Amino acid sequence: MSQTPSTVRPVLINGIWRDADFSSTFQATDPNTNEVLAATFPVSAWSDCDAALDAAVEAATALRRVSKAKIAEFLEAYADGIEAAKEALVDAAFAETGLARSPRLGDVELPRTSNQLRAAAAACRSGNWAAATIDTKAGIRSCFEAIGPVCVFGPNNFPFAFGSVSGGDFAAAIAAGNPVIGKANSSHPETTRLFAEIALRALKQAGLPEATVQLIYRTSHADGERLVSDPRVGATGYTGSRTAGLKLKAAADAVGKPIYLELSSVNPVVMTSTALQQRGDEIANDFVTSVLMGTGQFCTNPGMVLLQSGEPSERFIATVKERFASAPAGTLLSPAVSTSLSQSVKTLCGFGAELLTGGGEPESGRCAYANTLLRVSGSDFLSHPEGFQTEAFGNAALMVVADNLDELTESISRLEGNLTGCIYSAADGSDEAAYEKIAFELIPKVGRILNDKMPTGVAVSAAMNHGGPYPATGHPGFTAVGVPAALVRFAKLTSYDNVRESRLPELLRNEPPTEDTWRNVDGQWTQASV
Amino acid sequence: MSQTPSTVRPVLINGIWRDADFSSTFQATDPNTNEVLAATFPVSAWSDCDAALDAAVEAATALRRVSKAKIAEFLEAYADGIEAAKEALVDAAFAETGLARSPRLGDVELPRTSNQLRAAAAACRSGNWAAATIDTKAGIRSCFEAIGPVCVFGPNNFPFAFGSVSGGDFAAAIAAGNPVIGKANSSHPETTRLFAEIALRALKQAGLPEATVQLIYRTSHADGERLVSDPRVGATGYTGSRTAGLKLKAAADAVGKPIYLELSSVNPVVMTSTALQQRGDEIANDFVTSVLMGTGQFCTNPGMVLLQSGEPSERFIATVKERFASAPAGTLLSPAVSTSLSQSVKTLCGFGAELLTGGGEPESGRCAYANTLLRVSGSDFLSHPEGFQTEAFGNAALMVVADNLDELTESISRLEGNLTGCIYSAADGSDEAAYEKIAFELIPKVGRILNDKMPTGVAVSAAMNHGGPYPATGHPGFTAVGVPAALVRFAKLTSYDNVRESRLPELLRNEPPTEDTWRNVDGQWTQASV
């Protein structure tokens, strides 16, 4: 094991903050100043992953004997702990991500995070996520159950709500009964470390196995692939770049390990000419607000607008261009994000997109890039549909201007899978035929279809689908947001055939575990006992 | 296109029985006589797949505009047609598979097949498979919807109930709203052809697109991989050998196409010493009946027994050995099955299994192999756990005799994923501690856990899981049997956010589509309107 200077942050393995085994380190950057932050983090060798996996297997075994109520208590204690540590968390995340302290970090993302944990606790307690199904005649009962240790790779853009040891995947995996090995996002390791500290305290308070939450900051790519395909792992949740995600997917797929990925999405917004004619300024305002909010760094940022040529579209584009040009460019999350954004814009221009405003090189002195608007004709789009779907993650958008409705729908038919798709149409329903044509092409391409609304907000709702066809995610049947549906990803289906009642899991016994528990008994949903 | 002699069976593409494009042909074998059957079938070139995919895309588009009731009518008309054609289907399947005309083919598998289609029709009509979820406050509604053209590769062992254009995957894919491209199993192409004829008539009767059901008999392996990864495909269902299935999985995974596989399973049965002491003869009878029924050619055939050394186990093994030796060997499905069984037995012996009875070479003159019982000690098993899990598909089983309970549970912990796992324990609960230890290890390894019962029967129940952890299947969260759950495999989740009510799919409008429809509205399951 390499020598560990005390200035390098320890990793959390099996309930102990211990020196990592590492041969290199990394530091995060303050995107507001481009200054490298003081805290130094290890790039763990495989031995750290190996130790975490061993501890996770033990925790997974122990968790199977723990009551759901106890797991729920942990999630609630953790939510309380997060709220109590608000100031420190907001400070750390502000320094590492440049996201506004308020309202964004402190008043939006933090409450969302603690509320997600509480919603997961409620689902854990009632078992309502687990699709309990009882066939009294056949003597068979089934439900979803914990799948085993879950690895979570969190993204850069939501240090709290999608954090590796605090966010949606984490909450879902724990509520389904699994321990989590978090791999911090390299752009906000200190924030992630603070969460892990709070989680460990909550684990102790609730009396859960201390290896239920573990944290490693970074590994080599090869070790990441080894981690998600290790026999000890149950499943993996990943949100991040397409390139890195697809490598992890290949490794996990090869050994039959479920992996849930959120990779990339341009989130097309289609606007009918009538909608733009009737309320173009209002829509332009919606759009500009949505693209520039958070400097466009949302998974569901509307990066592509598809519209038909004509006066209303030209007016809309001109308005957006003017607003983009006059608005100050927000801070981006990290130097990697500004570099990547600049490269994506160059790629789009290389395919023939016209630069309406912005472009150029990233700012020096902070992580930022000019608000950028690009334009391409429908026929040019159709000549390189894949190239023009290059995701420009950040404050940039591409206008695809089709000659007519047929070219518009043809362009939509060439879209890859996306998380969301929006359609703005006439409020009075006067262009319903156009809506139908557009929606018919768009719906198969997206996980969530919206009317007259930008996609940036992702409500925590049981009906939410934060997912979509490949390559937006790895499988079109799962959502990463929305308790209880998100929990099913980290579970296996188990059928109990002729199993004596005393041996059944609590959820499948004759008496339901809570008054809130819904089960499907002989084809009917009921809260009653069998 | 190659010349097609009229003696080669045509393929069914876009509603027309047309000459295949092929450069080689194949014929099935009558396993009762080893005689090659007269009917000759084409090995299709890619152009046949290509044409089927184009037609399937058009059918998928058309099906999205068709009412669920109409799709249900097709499934019901098809079920009626199958029952009317019972004699011809049973004759064809008997000639191609050697399975008994009665009760197996005509009185068990055929009614199961038509009933499955009717159950799928009911699920299609009510939408109860689609997890309709309505959040009235957030204005978001979600459900599962058709995923696009589905390829179905059926297995050799259920020519009706798992047939490519008649079985469980087929029924699930159609009821979810998708067209199916069936790839016949090469051991029963004529049977599959007859089903496709009946299906085509039912499609015409119900007025569905005629490309809703298409049939190709065989392709090269390369074209099979190209088929499941083609951009026009929505998903694939495959049941068959692990080798072929894993190649298809790799091809589909690489492009993010969902593929559901049922690959192999030894279906471990664990017996406590007390259970064998109390009712060893009864259990031996259960076991022998289960292994020899259908000549052991069930996905859930109990191919491995784990028990503890001692007098009750020795008596049990002796009884089974005697019964195996004295029972006539049944007919196997095809020459490939008898060859493969003989090879698997050699492989197991090569690892050190002791041959108690059977073994040797396949019979000549028909497809058959001696009833075979093998034995290995727990410690030998633990020295090559993977090798001893070689699936010997057919009338063979391996007894793993552990020295004690710890070695028994250690052996269980080394099992791969399986469809089923059974535990026989004391009827009076006197060995509950042993049961608990065994079950704790076994449950994570299996899709279905059974008590005091052999796994061979797979009831069509909403609580059934005919699935399990890899490599039994490709994903532990899905079942291939059990309407409505099986349908979700062939669907994408779509969330409708702020979508005007008239634009919503029928299932998500305020008024439910049928009186039987269950939806989750604001967290409560209800059949009422919103």
Interface residues (C-beta under 8 A of the other chain):
Chain A: R64 N128 A131 T133 I134 D135 A138 I140 R141 S142 F144 E145 I147 G148 K249 A250 D253 A254 V255 G256 K257 P258 G417 G429 Y435 A439 F440 I443 P444 V446 G447 R448 I449 L450 N451 D452 K453 P455 A459 S461 A462 A463 M464 N465 G467 P469 Y470 P471 G474 H475 P476 G477 F478 T479 A485 V488 R489 A491 K492 L493 T494 S495 Y496 D497 N498 V499 R500 R503 W518 N520 G523 Q524 W525 T526
Chain B: R64 N128 A131 T133 I134 D135 A138 I140 R141 S142 F144 E145 I147 G148 K249 A250 D253 A254 V255 G256 K257 P258 G417 G429 Y435 A439 F440 I443 P444 V446 G447 R448 I449 L450 N451 D452 K453 P455 A459 S461 A462 A463 M464 N465 G467 P469 Y470 P471 G474 H475 P476 G477 F478 T479 A485 V488 R489 A491 K492 L493 T494 S495 Y496 D497 N498 V499 R500 R503 W518 N520 G523 Q524 W525 T526
